[in-house]
C-alpha cells in the first residue's frame, strides 16, 4: 500500500481508497471500519516508547487478518507518534 492511497480526514483519522478507515472515538479508543463491519481498538500512552500504543494483537474481530497491516499504514498519518503492538 502506498501513502497516496491513504487520506487524513477531518476527525484526525485516516481513510483508504480500499474502503477501510480508522476513526478516533476518544484518546484511548479507535474504531476500525471495513465495509459494513467495525471493531474497537484500544490505545494507551507508553512513557518508555514515548508513543501511543495501538493494541492490534488483542483483537478478536473477524477483521483481524487485515487489521494490523491497515493500522500500521494508518499510524504514519495519525497526528503524534503511534506504535502498533
N, C-alpha and C positions, 0 to 999 in steps of 0.2 A: 504494500500500500504506500502511496506517495502522499506527501503533505498536501498536494494540490487537490486531492480527493476529500480532504477534511476542511471544515469551516468552523471557526469560532462563532458562537451565536450569542444573542443579547443577554441571556441569563448567565453567561460565563461558561456554559457548557460547549460541547462540540457535536457537530453533525457530520455524517459521512454521506457521500453520494451513493453508497451501497445500501442506505436505508436504516442504519443504526445511529443512535445518538446517546450522549451522556449528558445528564442534567443535574445540577445541584439542587437538592431538596433542603439542604441545610449545611452547615460547616462540617458535619460529621456523617453526611449521608448523600450518596449519589444514586441516581436512577439510570440504569442502562436499559435502553429500549431497542428492540429489533423487530420490525414489522409490528404486529399487534401484541407481542409479548414484552414483558418488562420484568426486571428484578432490581432489588435494592442492594447496594454495596456500601459497606462501612469504610469510613475514612478516619484516621487518627493521626495526630501530630507525633512525630518521633524526634525527641531532642538529640538523640545520638546521631541520627542521619540528617538532622536539620531539614526535614522534609515531611510532607503529609503522606502517610502510607495508605494506599488503596488496597484493601484486603480482598483480592480476587480469588485467592486459593480456598476461601471458606464458602464459596457459593454452592448451593445445592440446586440451582436453577437449571432448567433444560437448555438455557442459553450458554451454559458454562463452556462448551467446547470453543467458542469464539470470543468469549468474554475477556479473557486475559489478554489476548492479542489486540483486541479493539481498545481496551483500556490503556495498554502500552502506547498505542498510536495516539490516542486522545490526550494522554498525560503531557505530551510535548506542547500542546496548545492551551492547556489549562493555565490560568494565572497563578503563579507561585511555583514551588518545587514539589513535584509528586513522584512517588516511587510505588510501583505495583509489586505487591508481595503475595 
